[in-house]
């Protein structure tokens, strides 16, 4: 192969690599708010409360808040 063919093949491979890497970084977990990253969080649990959600709920009261703060515990919150 000539040097030009190697350069074209290398550029095509690099372009494919960059496209794949860009797609991986753009897809954050759905439950996480913008700017909130799972990081070393192996269980992928977001922060409690409305500020940790990607979309704001239409209704949110203190029972919803207590339930959200107790997740992933097995016991329900004491406000029920």
mmJSON file of the N, C-alpha and C atoms, coordinates in Angstrom:
{"data_MODEL":{"atom_site":{
"group_PDB":["ATOM","ATOM","ATOM","ATOM","ATOM","ATOM","ATOM","ATOM","ATOM","ATOM","ATOM","ATOM","ATOM","ATOM","ATOM","ATOM","ATOM","ATOM","ATOM","ATOM","ATOM","ATOM","ATOM","ATOM","ATOM","ATOM","ATOM","ATOM","ATOM","ATOM","ATOM","ATOM","ATOM","ATOM","ATOM","ATOM","ATOM","ATOM","ATOM","ATOM","ATOM","ATOM","ATOM","ATOM","ATOM","ATOM","ATOM","ATOM","ATOM","ATOM","ATOM","ATOM","ATOM","ATOM","ATOM","ATOM","ATOM","ATOM","ATOM","ATOM","ATOM","ATOM","ATOM","ATOM","ATOM","ATOM","ATOM","ATOM","ATOM","ATOM","ATOM","ATOM","ATOM","ATOM","ATOM","ATOM","ATOM","ATOM","ATOM","ATOM","ATOM","ATOM","ATOM","ATOM","ATOM","ATOM","ATOM","ATOM","ATOM","ATOM","ATOM","ATOM","ATOM","ATOM","ATOM","ATOM","ATOM","ATOM","ATOM","ATOM","ATOM","ATOM","ATOM","ATOM","ATOM","ATOM","ATOM","ATOM","ATOM","ATOM","ATOM","ATOM","ATOM","ATOM","ATOM","ATOM","ATOM","ATOM","ATOM","ATOM","ATOM","ATOM","ATOM","ATOM","ATOM","ATOM","ATOM","ATOM","ATOM","ATOM","ATOM","ATOM","ATOM","ATOM","ATOM","ATOM","ATOM","ATOM","ATOM","ATOM","ATOM","ATOM","ATOM","ATOM","ATOM","ATOM","ATOM","ATOM","ATOM","ATOM","ATOM","ATOM","ATOM","ATOM","ATOM","ATOM","ATOM","ATOM","ATOM","ATOM","ATOM","ATOM","ATOM","ATOM","ATOM","ATOM","ATOM","ATOM","ATOM","ATOM","ATOM","ATOM","ATOM","ATOM","ATOM","ATOM","ATOM","ATOM","ATOM","ATOM","ATOM","ATOM","ATOM","ATOM","ATOM","ATOM","ATOM","ATOM","ATOM","ATOM","ATOM","ATOM","ATOM","ATOM","ATOM","ATOM","ATOM","ATOM","ATOM","ATOM","ATOM","ATOM","ATOM","ATOM","ATOM","ATOM","ATOM","ATOM","ATOM","ATOM","ATOM","ATOM","ATOM","ATOM","ATOM","ATOM","ATOM","ATOM","ATOM","ATOM","ATOM","ATOM","ATOM","ATOM","ATOM","ATOM","ATOM","ATOM","ATOM","ATOM","ATOM","ATOM","ATOM","ATOM","ATOM","ATOM","ATOM","ATOM","ATOM","ATOM"],
"id":[1,2,3,4,5,6,7,8,9,10,11,12,13,14,15,16,17,18,19,20,21,22,23,24,25,26,27,28,29,30,31,32,33,34,35,36,37,38,39,40,41,42,43,44,45,46,47,48,49,50,51,52,53,54,55,56,57,58,59,60,61,62,63,64,65,66,67,68,69,70,71,72,73,74,75,76,77,78,79,80,81,82,83,84,85,86,87,88,89,90,91,92,93,94,95,96,97,98,99,100,101,102,103,104,105,106,107,108,109,110,111,112,113,114,115,116,117,118,119,120,121,122,123,124,125,126,127,128,129,130,131,132,133,134,135,136,137,138,139,140,141,142,143,144,145,146,147,148,149,150,151,152,153,154,155,156,157,158,159,160,161,162,163,164,165,166,167,168,169,170,171,172,173,174,175,176,177,178,179,180,181,182,183,184,185,186,187,188,189,190,191,192,193,194,195,196,197,198,199,200,201,202,203,204,205,206,207,208,209,210,211,212,213,214,215,216,217,218,219,220,221,222,223,224,225,226,227,228,229,230,231,232,233,234,235,236,237,238,239,240],
"type_symbol":["N","C","C","N","C","C","N","C","C","N","C","C","N","C","C","N","C","C","N","C","C","N","C","C","N","C","C","N","C","C","N","C","C","N","C","C","N","C","C","N","C","C","N","C","C","N","C","C","N","C","C","N","C","C","N","C","C","N","C","C","N","C","C","N","C","C","N","C","C","N","C","C","N","C","C","N","C","C","N","C","C","N","C","C","N","C","C","N","C","C","N","C","C","N","C","C","N","C","C","N","C","C","N","C","C","N","C","C","N","C","C","N","C","C","N","C","C","N","C","C","N","C","C","N","C","C","N","C","C","N","C","C","N","C","C","N","C","C","N","C","C","N","C","C","N","C","C","N","C","C","N","C","C","N","C","C","N","C","C","N","C","C","N","C","C","N","C","C","N","C","C","N","C","C","N","C","C","N","C","C","N","C","C","N","C","C","N","C","C","N","C","C","N","C","C","N","C","C","N","C","C","N","C","C","N","C","C","N","C","C","N","C","C","N","C","C","N","C","C","N","C","C","N","C","C","N","C","C","N","C","C","N","C","C","N","C","C","N","C","C"],
"label_atom_id":["N","CA","C","N","CA","C","N","CA","C","N","CA","C","N","CA","C","N","CA","C","N","CA","C","N","CA","C","N","CA","C","N","CA","C","N","CA","C","N","CA","C","N","CA","C","N","CA","C","N","CA","C","N","CA","C","N","CA","C","N","CA","C","N","CA","C","N","CA","C","N","CA","C","N","CA","C","N","CA","C","N","CA","C","N","CA","C","N","CA","C","N","CA","C","N","CA","C","N","CA","C","N","CA","C","N","CA","C","N","CA","C","N","CA","C","N","CA","C","N","CA","C","N","CA","C","N","CA","C","N","CA","C","N","CA","C","N","CA","C","N","CA","C","N","CA","C","N","CA","C","N","CA","C","N","CA","C","N","CA","C","N","CA","C","N","CA","C","N","CA","C","N","CA","C","N","CA","C","N","CA","C","N","CA","C","N","CA","C","N","CA","C","N","CA","C","N","CA","C","N","CA","C","N","CA","C","N","CA","C","N","CA","C","N","CA","C","N","CA","C","N","CA","C","N","CA","C","N","CA","C","N","CA","C","N","CA","C","N","CA","C","N","CA","C","N","CA","C","N","CA","C","N","CA","C","N","CA","C","N","CA","C","N","CA","C","N","CA","C","N","CA","C","N","CA","C","N","CA","C"],
"label_alt_id":[null,null,null,null,null,null,null,null,null,null,null,null,null,null,null,null,null,null,null,null,null,null,null,null,null,null,null,null,null,null,null,null,null,null,null,null,null,null,null,null,null,null,null,null,null,null,null,null,null,null,null,null,null,null,null,null,null,null,null,null,null,null,null,null,null,null,null,null,null,null,null,null,null,null,null,null,null,null,null,null,null,null,null,null,null,null,null,null,null,null,null,null,null,null,null,null,null,null,null,null,null,null,null,null,null,null,null,null,null,null,null,null,null,null,null,null,null,null,null,null,null,null,null,null,null,null,null,null,null,null,null,null,null,null,null,null,null,null,null,null,null,null,null,null,null,null,null,null,null,null,null,null,null,null,null,null,null,null,null,null,null,null,null,null,null,null,null,null,null,null,null,null,null,null,null,null,null,null,null,null,null,null,null,null,null,null,null,null,null,null,null,null,null,null,null,null,null,null,null,null,null,null,null,null,null,null,null,null,null,null,null,null,null,null,null,null,null,null,null,null,null,null,null,null,null,null,null,null,null,null,null,null,null,null,null,null,null,null,null,null],
"label_comp_id":["UNK","UNK","UNK","UNK","UNK","UNK","UNK","UNK","UNK","UNK","UNK","UNK","UNK","UNK","UNK","UNK","UNK","UNK","UNK","UNK","UNK","UNK","UNK","UNK","UNK","UNK","UNK","UNK","UNK","UNK","UNK","UNK","UNK","UNK","UNK","UNK","UNK","UNK","UNK","UNK","UNK","UNK","UNK","UNK","UNK","UNK","UNK","UNK","UNK","UNK","UNK","UNK","UNK","UNK","UNK","UNK","UNK","UNK","UNK","UNK","UNK","UNK","UNK","UNK","UNK","UNK","UNK","UNK","UNK","UNK","UNK","UNK","UNK","UNK","UNK","UNK","UNK","UNK","UNK","UNK","UNK","UNK","UNK","UNK","UNK","UNK","UNK","UNK","UNK","UNK","UNK","UNK","UNK","UNK","UNK","UNK","UNK","UNK","UNK","UNK","UNK","UNK","UNK","UNK","UNK","UNK","UNK","UNK","UNK","UNK","UNK","UNK","UNK","UNK","UNK","UNK","UNK","UNK","UNK","UNK","UNK","UNK","UNK","UNK","UNK","UNK","UNK","UNK","UNK","UNK","UNK","UNK","UNK","UNK","UNK","UNK","UNK","UNK","UNK","UNK","UNK","UNK","UNK","UNK","UNK","UNK","UNK","UNK","UNK","UNK","UNK","UNK","UNK","UNK","UNK","UNK","UNK","UNK","UNK","UNK","UNK","UNK","UNK","UNK","UNK","UNK","UNK","UNK","UNK","UNK","UNK","UNK","UNK","UNK","UNK","UNK","UNK","UNK","UNK","UNK","UNK","UNK","UNK","UNK","UNK","UNK","UNK","UNK","UNK","UNK","UNK","UNK","UNK","UNK","UNK","UNK","UNK","UNK","UNK","UNK","UNK","UNK","UNK","UNK","UNK","UNK","UNK","UNK","UNK","UNK","UNK","UNK","UNK","UNK","UNK","UNK","UNK","UNK","UNK","UNK","UNK","UNK","UNK","UNK","UNK","UNK","UNK","UNK","UNK","UNK","UNK","UNK","UNK","UNK","UNK","UNK","UNK","UNK","UNK","UNK"],
"label_asym_id":["A","A","A","A","A","A","A","A","A","A","A","A","A","A","A","A","A","A","A","A","A","A","A","A","A","A","A","A","A","A","A","A","A","A","A","A","A","A","A","A","A","A","A","A","A","A","A","A","A","A","A","A","A","A","A","A","A","A","A","A","A","A","A","A","A","A","A","A","A","A","A","A","A","A","A","A","A","A","A","A","A","A","A","A","A","A","A","A","A","A","A","A","A","A","A","A","A","A","A","A","A","A","A","A","A","A","A","A","A","A","A","A","A","A","A","A","A","A","A","A","A","A","A","A","A","A","A","A","A","A","A","A","A","A","A","A","A","A","A","A","A","A","A","A","A","A","A","A","A","A","A","A","A","A","A","A","A","A","A","A","A","A","A","A","A","A","A","A","A","A","A","A","A","A","A","A","A","A","A","A","A","A","A","A","A","A","A","A","A","A","A","A","A","A","A","A","A","A","A","A","A","A","A","A","A","A","A","A","A","A","A","A","A","A","A","A","A","A","A","A","A","A","A","A","A","A","A","A","A","A","A","A","A","A","A","A","A","A","A","A"],
"label_entity_id":["1","1","1","1","1","1","1","1","1","1","1","1","1","1","1","1","1","1","1","1","1","1","1","1","1","1","1","1","1","1","1","1","1","1","1","1","1","1","1","1","1","1","1","1","1","1","1","1","1","1","1","1","1","1","1","1","1","1","1","1","1","1","1","1","1","1","1","1","1","1","1","1","1","1","1","1","1","1","1","1","1","1","1","1","1","1","1","1","1","1","1","1","1","1","1","1","1","1","1","1","1","1","1","1","1","1","1","1","1","1","1","1","1","1","1","1","1","1","1","1","1","1","1","1","1","1","1","1","1","1","1","1","1","1","1","1","1","1","1","1","1","1","1","1","1","1","1","1","1","1","1","1","1","1","1","1","1","1","1","1","1","1","1","1","1","1","1","1","1","1","1","1","1","1","1","1","1","1","1","1","1","1","1","1","1","1","1","1","1","1","1","1","1","1","1","1","1","1","1","1","1","1","1","1","1","1","1","1","1","1","1","1","1","1","1","1","1","1","1","1","1","1","1","1","1","1","1","1","1","1","1","1","1","1","1","1","1","1","1","1"],
"label_seq_id":[1,1,1,2,2,2,3,3,3,4,4,4,5,5,5,6,6,6,7,7,7,8,8,8,9,9,9,10,10,10,11,11,11,12,12,12,13,13,13,14,14,14,15,15,15,16,16,16,17,17,17,18,18,18,19,19,19,20,20,20,21,21,21,22,22,22,23,23,23,24,24,24,25,25,25,26,26,26,27,27,27,28,28,28,29,29,29,30,30,30,31,31,31,32,32,32,33,33,33,34,34,34,35,35,35,36,36,36,37,37,37,38,38,38,39,39,39,40,40,40,41,41,41,42,42,42,43,43,43,44,44,44,45,45,45,46,46,46,47,47,47,48,48,48,49,49,49,50,50,50,51,51,51,52,52,52,53,53,53,54,54,54,55,55,55,56,56,56,57,57,57,58,58,58,59,59,59,60,60,60,61,61,61,62,62,62,63,63,63,64,64,64,65,65,65,66,66,66,67,67,67,68,68,68,69,69,69,70,70,70,71,71,71,72,72,72,73,73,73,74,74,74,75,75,75,76,76,76,77,77,77,78,78,78,79,79,79,80,80,80],
"pdbx_PDB_ins_code":[null,null,null,null,null,null,null,null,null,null,null,null,null,null,null,null,null,null,null,null,null,null,null,null,null,null,null,null,null,null,null,null,null,null,null,null,null,null,null,null,null,null,null,null,null,null,null,null,null,null,null,null,null,null,null,null,null,null,null,null,null,null,null,null,null,null,null,null,null,null,null,null,null,null,null,null,null,null,null,null,null,null,null,null,null,null,null,null,null,null,null,null,null,null,null,null,null,null,null,null,null,null,null,null,null,null,null,null,null,null,null,null,null,null,null,null,null,null,null,null,null,null,null,null,null,null,null,null,null,null,null,null,null,null,null,null,null,null,null,null,null,null,null,null,null,null,null,null,null,null,null,null,null,null,null,null,null,null,null,null,null,null,null,null,null,null,null,null,null,null,null,null,null,null,null,null,null,null,null,null,null,null,null,null,null,null,null,null,null,null,null,null,null,null,null,null,null,null,null,null,null,null,null,null,null,null,null,null,null,null,null,null,null,null,null,null,null,null,null,null,null,null,null,null,null,null,null,null,null,null,null,null,null,null,null,null,null,null,null,null],
"Cartn_x":[0.837,0.0,0.887,0.383,1.14,0.896,1.694,1.589,0.251,-0.238,-1.521,-2.674,-2.648,-3.694,-3.676,-2.484,-2.374,-2.93,-2.655,-3.154,-4.679,-5.273,-6.733,-7.349,-6.76,-7.276,-7.167,-6.061,-5.889,-6.886,-7.105,-8.061,-9.486,-9.841,-11.175,-11.339,-10.339,-10.394,-10.504,-9.764,-9.828,-11.204,-11.799,-13.121,-14.179,-14.071,-15.004,-14.823,-13.59,-13.292,-13.875,-13.692,-14.215,-15.747,-16.382,-17.849,-18.378,-17.722,-18.142,-17.933,-16.806,-16.531,-17.503,-17.88,-18.824,-20.193,-20.623,-21.921,-21.935,-20.81,-20.741,-20.874,-20.274,-20.288,-21.589,-22.358,-23.582,-24.747,-24.7,-25.818,-25.579,-26.089,-26.031,-27.254,-27.195,-28.374,-29.594,-30.758,-31.974,-32.398,-32.149,-32.634,-31.803,-30.581,-29.691,-29.983,-29.876,-30.056,-28.867,-29.046,-27.943,-26.796,-25.607,-24.423,-24.153,-25.077,-24.881,-24.41,-23.256,-22.664,-22.662,-22.849,-22.824,-21.439,-20.37,-19.016,-18.708,-18.246,-17.916,-19.12,-20.285,-21.515,-21.885,-21.503,-21.695,-23.157,-24.02,-25.421,-26.278,-25.707,-26.393,-27.624,-27.519,-28.618,-28.377,-29.41,-29.266,-29.476,-29.163,-29.403,-30.903,-31.305,-32.727,-33.232,-34.523,-35.166,-35.349,-36.095,-36.407,-35.153,-34.2,-32.986,-32.1,-32.288,-31.524,-32.172,-33.359,-34.1,-33.843,-33.909,-33.739,-34.951,-36.16,-37.369,-38.112,-38.731,-39.46,-40.843,-41.234,-42.577,-43.628,-44.835,-45.924,-46.35,-46.374,-46.724,-45.595,-45.267,-44.236,-44.533,-44.846,-45.129,-44.121,-44.314,-43.313,-43.329,-44.439,-44.457,-43.631,-43.762,-42.922,-41.441,-41.13,-39.748,-39.213,-40.008,-39.571,-39.376,-40.266,-40.144,-38.905,-38.642,-37.479,-36.185,-36.174,-34.981,-34.713,-35.744,-35.555,-35.076,-35.176,-34.766,-33.263,-32.698,-33.181,-33.345,-33.643,-33.845,-35.078,-35.102,-36.223,-37.412,-37.182,-38.262,-38.865,-40.2,-40.826,-40.506,-40.64,-40.41,-41.469,-41.192,-42.102,-43.268,-43.332,-44.423,-45.663,-45.664,-46.849,-47.827],
"Cartn_y":[-1.175,0.0,1.245,2.243,3.495,4.275,5.26,6.092,6.827,7.254,7.952,7.024,5.787,4.837,4.555,4.446,4.259,5.471,6.64,7.863,7.917,7.566,7.565,6.51,5.332,4.279,4.687,5.308,5.775,6.867,7.802,8.884,8.33,7.364,6.758,6.017,5.283,4.575,5.533,6.632,7.624,8.277,8.571,9.183,8.248,6.973,5.993,5.895,5.871,5.818,7.021,8.214,9.434,9.423,8.947,8.896,7.948,6.823,5.858,6.437,7.089,7.68,8.805,9.596,10.69,10.14,9.061,8.458,7.892,7.375,6.814,7.906,9.067,10.121,10.907,10.907,11.691,11.035,9.742,9.035,8.83,9.756,9.617,8.822,8.201,7.482,8.388,7.86,8.663,9.318,8.712,9.258,10.428,10.557,11.582,12.955,14.004,15.38,15.79,16.862,17.379,17.767,17.366,17.675,16.7,15.848,14.85,13.561,13.108,11.913,10.776,9.539,8.41,8.17,8.524,8.382,6.982,6.868,5.573,4.894,5.383,4.855,3.565,2.426,1.158,0.774,1.26,0.863,1.812,2.909,3.862,4.46,4.884,5.518,7.016,7.786,9.241,9.859,11.146,11.883,12.011,12.048,12.159,13.569,13.668,14.963,15.384,16.456,16.974,17.458,18.027,18.552,17.459,16.218,15.115,14.477,14.945,14.361,15.13,14.431,15.07,15.927,15.471,16.24,16.51,17.667,18.03,17.387,16.759,16.191,17.293,17.008,17.988,18.206,17.129,17.203,16.587,17.197,16.642,17.127,16.197,16.594,15.944,16.135,15.622,14.097,13.454,11.984,11.471,12.129,11.766,11.954,13.06,13.336,12.277,11.899,10.881,9.535,9.195,7.934,7.932,9.063,9.164,9.099,9.697,9.67,8.29,7.463,6.147,5.109,5.392,4.425,4.266,3.12,1.777,0.94,1.568,0.827,-0.069,-1.118,-2.05,-1.589,-0.713,-0.244,1.04,1.191,2.445,3.57,4.81,5.92,5.965,6.619,6.642,7.588,8.3,9.246,8.597,7.287,6.627,6.318],
"Cartn_z":[0.0,0.0,0.0,-0.631,-0.66,0.629,0.845,2.035,2.079,0.94,0.879,1.286,0.849,1.227,2.734,3.309,4.75,5.502,5.012,5.655,5.591,4.467,4.327,5.251,5.313,6.187,7.656,8.024,9.402,9.755,8.853,9.1,9.234,8.421,8.504,9.828,10.247,11.525,12.7,12.645,13.711,13.762,12.61,12.561,13.16,12.861,13.425,14.935,15.388,16.819,17.552,17.006,17.632,17.677,16.625,16.592,17.66,17.85,18.865,20.266,20.511,21.813,22.128,21.136,21.341,21.728,21.099,21.417,22.834,23.306,24.647,25.703,25.478,26.485,26.494,25.435,25.378,26.107,26.334,26.936,28.425,29.224,30.673,31.117,32.274,32.761,32.832,32.536,32.409,33.712,34.841,36.104,36.604,36.146,36.669,36.078,36.894,36.437,35.576,34.8,33.989,34.905,34.56,35.347,36.476,36.795,37.843,37.182,37.554,36.961,37.972,37.506,38.43,39.025,38.298,38.807,39.289,40.522,41.095,41.728,41.473,42.052,41.319,41.875,41.174,41.036,41.946,41.895,41.067,40.569,39.703,40.363,41.618,42.342,42.334,41.94,41.873,43.247,43.37,44.603,44.842,46.094,46.429,46.19,45.904,45.759,44.316,44.149,42.813,42.105,42.849,42.221,41.627,42.024,41.46,40.25,39.873,38.751,37.463,36.352,35.058,34.7,35.013,34.721,36.03,36.124,37.338,37.333,38.443,38.516,38.651,38.195,38.276,39.73,40.519,41.932,42.747,43.872,44.75,46.162,47.079,48.456,49.398,50.701,51.635,51.736,51.399,51.37,50.203,49.052,47.905,48.246,48.927,49.308,50.252,51.267,52.229,51.552,50.648,49.919,49.032,48.378,47.506,48.312,49.497,50.345,50.931,51.082,51.68,50.667,49.37,48.35,48.373,48.265,48.009,49.275,50.398,51.633,51.531,52.321,52.241,53.086,54.056,54.923,54.363,54.445,54.002,54.989,54.565,55.486,56.58,57.68,58.821,58.633,57.503,57.284,56.72,56.457,55.91,56.99],
"occupancy":[1.0,1.0,1.0,1.0,1.0,1.0,1.0,1.0,1.0,1.0,1.0,1.0,1.0,1.0,1.0,1.0,1.0,1.0,1.0,1.0,1.0,1.0,1.0,1.0,1.0,1.0,1.0,1.0,1.0,1.0,1.0,1.0,1.0,1.0,1.0,1.0,1.0,1.0,1.0,1.0,1.0,1.0,1.0,1.0,1.0,1.0,1.0,1.0,1.0,1.0,1.0,1.0,1.0,1.0,1.0,1.0,1.0,1.0,1.0,1.0,1.0,1.0,1.0,1.0,1.0,1.0,1.0,1.0,1.0,1.0,1.0,1.0,1.0,1.0,1.0,1.0,1.0,1.0,1.0,1.0,1.0,1.0,1.0,1.0,1.0,1.0,1.0,1.0,1.0,1.0,1.0,1.0,1.0,1.0,1.0,1.0,1.0,1.0,1.0,1.0,1.0,1.0,1.0,1.0,1.0,1.0,1.0,1.0,1.0,1.0,1.0,1.0,1.0,1.0,1.0,1.0,1.0,1.0,1.0,1.0,1.0,1.0,1.0,1.0,1.0,1.0,1.0,1.0,1.0,1.0,1.0,1.0,1.0,1.0,1.0,1.0,1.0,1.0,1.0,1.0,1.0,1.0,1.0,1.0,1.0,1.0,1.0,1.0,1.0,1.0,1.0,1.0,1.0,1.0,1.0,1.0,1.0,1.0,1.0,1.0,1.0,1.0,1.0,1.0,1.0,1.0,1.0,1.0,1.0,1.0,1.0,1.0,1.0,1.0,1.0,1.0,1.0,1.0,1.0,1.0,1.0,1.0,1.0,1.0,1.0,1.0,1.0,1.0,1.0,1.0,1.0,1.0,1.0,1.0,1.0,1.0,1.0,1.0,1.0,1.0,1.0,1.0,1.0,1.0,1.0,1.0,1.0,1.0,1.0,1.0,1.0,1.0,1.0,1.0,1.0,1.0,1.0,1.0,1.0,1.0,1.0,1.0,1.0,1.0,1.0,1.0,1.0,1.0,1.0,1.0,1.0,1.0,1.0,1.0,1.0,1.0,1.0,1.0,1.0,1.0],
"B_iso_or_equiv":[0.0,0.0,0.0,0.0,0.0,0.0,0.0,0.0,0.0,0.0,0.0,0.0,0.0,0.0,0.0,0.0,0.0,0.0,0.0,0.0,0.0,0.0,0.0,0.0,0.0,0.0,0.0,0.0,0.0,0.0,0.0,0.0,0.0,0.0,0.0,0.0,0.0,0.0,0.0,0.0,0.0,0.0,0.0,0.0,0.0,0.0,0.0,0.0,0.0,0.0,0.0,0.0,0.0,0.0,0.0,0.0,0.0,0.0,0.0,0.0,0.0,0.0,0.0,0.0,0.0,0.0,0.0,0.0,0.0,0.0,0.0,0.0,0.0,0.0,0.0,0.0,0.0,0.0,0.0,0.0,0.0,0.0,0.0,0.0,0.0,0.0,0.0,0.0,0.0,0.0,0.0,0.0,0.0,0.0,0.0,0.0,0.0,0.0,0.0,0.0,0.0,0.0,0.0,0.0,0.0,0.0,0.0,0.0,0.0,0.0,0.0,0.0,0.0,0.0,0.0,0.0,0.0,0.0,0.0,0.0,0.0,0.0,0.0,0.0,0.0,0.0,0.0,0.0,0.0,0.0,0.0,0.0,0.0,0.0,0.0,0.0,0.0,0.0,0.0,0.0,0.0,0.0,0.0,0.0,0.0,0.0,0.0,0.0,0.0,0.0,0.0,0.0,0.0,0.0,0.0,0.0,0.0,0.0,0.0,0.0,0.0,0.0,0.0,0.0,0.0,0.0,0.0,0.0,0.0,0.0,0.0,0.0,0.0,0.0,0.0,0.0,0.0,0.0,0.0,0.0,0.0,0.0,0.0,0.0,0.0,0.0,0.0,0.0,0.0,0.0,0.0,0.0,0.0,0.0,0.0,0.0,0.0,0.0,0.0,0.0,0.0,0.0,0.0,0.0,0.0,0.0,0.0,0.0,0.0,0.0,0.0,0.0,0.0,0.0,0.0,0.0,0.0,0.0,0.0,0.0,0.0,0.0,0.0,0.0,0.0,0.0,0.0,0.0,0.0,0.0,0.0,0.0,0.0,0.0,0.0,0.0,0.0,0.0,0.0,0.0],
"pdbx_formal_charge":[null,null,null,null,null,null,null,null,null,null,null,null,null,null,null,null,null,null,null,null,null,null,null,null,null,null,null,null,null,null,null,null,null,null,null,null,null,null,null,null,null,null,null,null,null,null,null,null,null,null,null,null,null,null,null,null,null,null,null,null,null,null,null,null,null,null,null,null,null,null,null,null,null,null,null,null,null,null,null,null,null,null,null,null,null,null,null,null,null,null,null,null,null,null,null,null,null,null,null,null,null,null,null,null,null,null,null,null,null,null,null,null,null,null,null,null,null,null,null,null,null,null,null,null,null,null,null,null,null,null,null,null,null,null,null,null,null,null,null,null,null,null,null,null,null,null,null,null,null,null,null,null,null,null,null,null,null,null,null,null,null,null,null,null,null,null,null,null,null,null,null,null,null,null,null,null,null,null,null,null,null,null,null,null,null,null,null,null,null,null,null,null,null,null,null,null,null,null,null,null,null,null,null,null,null,null,null,null,null,null,null,null,null,null,null,null,null,null,null,null,null,null,null,null,null,null,null,null,null,null,null,null,null,null,null,null,null,null,null,null],
"auth_seq_id":[1,1,1,2,2,2,3,3,3,4,4,4,5,5,5,6,6,6,7,7,7,8,8,8,9,9,9,10,10,10,11,11,11,12,12,12,13,13,13,14,14,14,15,15,15,16,16,16,17,17,17,18,18,18,19,19,19,20,20,20,21,21,21,22,22,22,23,23,23,24,24,24,25,25,25,26,26,26,27,27,27,28,28,28,29,29,29,30,30,30,31,31,31,32,32,32,33,33,33,34,34,34,35,35,35,36,36,36,37,37,37,38,38,38,39,39,39,40,40,40,41,41,41,42,42,42,43,43,43,44,44,44,45,45,45,46,46,46,47,47,47,48,48,48,49,49,49,50,50,50,51,51,51,52,52,52,53,53,53,54,54,54,55,55,55,56,56,56,57,57,57,58,58,58,59,59,59,60,60,60,61,61,61,62,62,62,63,63,63,64,64,64,65,65,65,66,66,66,67,67,67,68,68,68,69,69,69,70,70,70,71,71,71,72,72,72,73,73,73,74,74,74,75,75,75,76,76,76,77,77,77,78,78,78,79,79,79,80,80,80],
"auth_comp_id":["UNK","UNK","UNK","UNK","UNK","UNK","UNK","UNK","UNK","UNK","UNK","UNK","UNK","UNK","UNK","UNK","UNK","UNK","UNK","UNK","UNK","UNK","UNK","UNK","UNK","UNK","UNK","UNK","UNK","UNK","UNK","UNK","UNK","UNK","UNK","UNK","UNK","UNK","UNK","UNK","UNK","UNK","UNK","UNK","UNK","UNK","UNK","UNK","UNK","UNK","UNK","UNK","UNK","UNK","UNK","UNK","UNK","UNK","UNK","UNK","UNK","UNK","UNK","UNK","UNK","UNK","UNK","UNK","UNK","UNK","UNK","UNK","UNK","UNK","UNK","UNK","UNK","UNK","UNK","UNK","UNK","UNK","UNK","UNK","UNK","UNK","UNK","UNK","UNK","UNK","UNK","UNK","UNK","UNK","UNK","UNK","UNK","UNK","UNK","UNK","UNK","UNK","UNK","UNK","UNK","UNK","UNK","UNK","UNK","UNK","UNK","UNK","UNK","UNK","UNK","UNK","UNK","UNK","UNK","UNK","UNK","UNK","UNK","UNK","UNK","UNK","UNK","UNK","UNK","UNK","UNK","UNK","UNK","UNK","UNK","UNK","UNK","UNK","UNK","UNK","UNK","UNK","UNK","UNK","UNK","UNK","UNK","UNK","UNK","UNK","UNK","UNK","UNK","UNK","UNK","UNK","UNK","UNK","UNK","UNK","UNK","UNK","UNK","UNK","UNK","UNK","UNK","UNK","UNK","UNK","UNK","UNK","UNK","UNK","UNK","UNK","UNK","UNK","UNK","UNK","UNK","UNK","UNK","UNK","UNK","UNK","UNK","UNK","UNK","UNK","UNK","UNK","UNK","UNK","UNK","UNK","UNK","UNK","UNK","UNK","UNK","UNK","UNK","UNK","UNK","UNK","UNK","UNK","UNK","UNK","UNK","UNK","UNK","UNK","UNK","UNK","UNK","UNK","UNK","UNK","UNK","UNK","UNK","UNK","UNK","UNK","UNK","UNK","UNK","UNK","UNK","UNK","UNK","UNK","UNK","UNK","UNK","UNK","UNK","UNK"],
"auth_asym_id":["A","A","A","A","A","A","A","A","A","A","A","A","A","A","A","A","A","A","A","A","A","A","A","A","A","A","A","A","A","A","A","A","A","A","A","A","A","A","A","A","A","A","A","A","A","A","A","A","A","A","A","A","A","A","A","A","A","A","A","A","A","A","A","A","A","A","A","A","A","A","A","A","A","A","A","A","A","A","A","A","A","A","A","A","A","A","A","A","A","A","A","A","A","A","A","A","A","A","A","A","A","A","A","A","A","A","A","A","A","A","A","A","A","A","A","A","A","A","A","A","A","A","A","A","A","A","A","A","A","A","A","A","A","A","A","A","A","A","A","A","A","A","A","A","A","A","A","A","A","A","A","A","A","A","A","A","A","A","A","A","A","A","A","A","A","A","A","A","A","A","A","A","A","A","A","A","A","A","A","A","A","A","A","A","A","A","A","A","A","A","A","A","A","A","A","A","A","A","A","A","A","A","A","A","A","A","A","A","A","A","A","A","A","A","A","A","A","A","A","A","A","A","A","A","A","A","A","A","A","A","A","A","A","A","A","A","A","A","A","A"],
"auth_atom_id":["N","CA","C","N","CA","C","N","CA","C","N","CA","C","N","CA","C","N","CA","C","N","CA","C","N","CA","C","N","CA","C","N","CA","C","N","CA","C","N","CA","C","N","CA","C","N","CA","C","N","CA","C","N","CA","C","N","CA","C","N","CA","C","N","CA","C","N","CA","C","N","CA","C","N","CA","C","N","CA","C","N","CA","C","N","CA","C","N","CA","C","N","CA","C","N","CA","C","N","CA","C","N","CA","C","N","CA","C","N","CA","C","N","CA","C","N","CA","C","N","CA","C","N","CA","C","N","CA","C","N","CA","C","N","CA","C","N","CA","C","N","CA","C","N","CA","C","N","CA","C","N","CA","C","N","CA","C","N","CA","C","N","CA","C","N","CA","C","N","CA","C","N","CA","C","N","CA","C","N","CA","C","N","CA","C","N","CA","C","N","CA","C","N","CA","C","N","CA","C","N","CA","C","N","CA","C","N","CA","C","N","CA","C","N","CA","C","N","CA","C","N","CA","C","N","CA","C","N","CA","C","N","CA","C","N","CA","C","N","CA","C","N","CA","C","N","CA","C","N","CA","C","N","CA","C","N","CA","C","N","CA","C","N","CA","C","N","CA","C","N","CA","C","N","CA","C","N","CA","C"],
"pdbx_PDB_model_num":[1,1,1,1,1,1,1,1,1,1,1,1,1,1,1,1,1,1,1,1,1,1,1,1,1,1,1,1,1,1,1,1,1,1,1,1,1,1,1,1,1,1,1,1,1,1,1,1,1,1,1,1,1,1,1,1,1,1,1,1,1,1,1,1,1,1,1,1,1,1,1,1,1,1,1,1,1,1,1,1,1,1,1,1,1,1,1,1,1,1,1,1,1,1,1,1,1,1,1,1,1,1,1,1,1,1,1,1,1,1,1,1,1,1,1,1,1,1,1,1,1,1,1,1,1,1,1,1,1,1,1,1,1,1,1,1,1,1,1,1,1,1,1,1,1,1,1,1,1,1,1,1,1,1,1,1,1,1,1,1,1,1,1,1,1,1,1,1,1,1,1,1,1,1,1,1,1,1,1,1,1,1,1,1,1,1,1,1,1,1,1,1,1,1,1,1,1,1,1,1,1,1,1,1,1,1,1,1,1,1,1,1,1,1,1,1,1,1,1,1,1,1,1,1,1,1,1,1,1,1,1,1,1,1,1,1,1,1,1,1]
}}}
